[in-house]
């Protein structure tokens, strides 16, 4: 049976769940009330840190889901995303509009990656 390991676990959720060589990351948000650019940068910095903790990195991303509070922010978010994703290592990705936890959040990023 493949082992499941959880990191940064609380009563409600874990920030990282590792199953075999697959890493699942919880949704990451940026500084409440900040610009879409800043929130996206914050989310991606958090992903980098969580991936490193799990023994992975952004070149090993498999799938990313991005939620925007308003699709009008799509281009602004993509400007940050496009600079962050290593050339030749783009994961599958979906982006949609959703009401986030509070109105101060404008971006949330969820990722799945490989390890090793």
URLIN-V286811 format. One record per helix or strand of 2 or more residues. SS is the DSSP state (h for helix, s for strand). FROM is the first residue (numbers start at 0). LEN is the number of residues. If there is no record, write none. Layout:
ss: <SS SS>
from: <FROM FROM>
len: <LEN LEN>
//
This chain:
ss: <s s s h h s h s s>
from: <3 13 21 35 57 60 70 91 106>
len: <6 6 8 18 3 8 14 6 8>
//
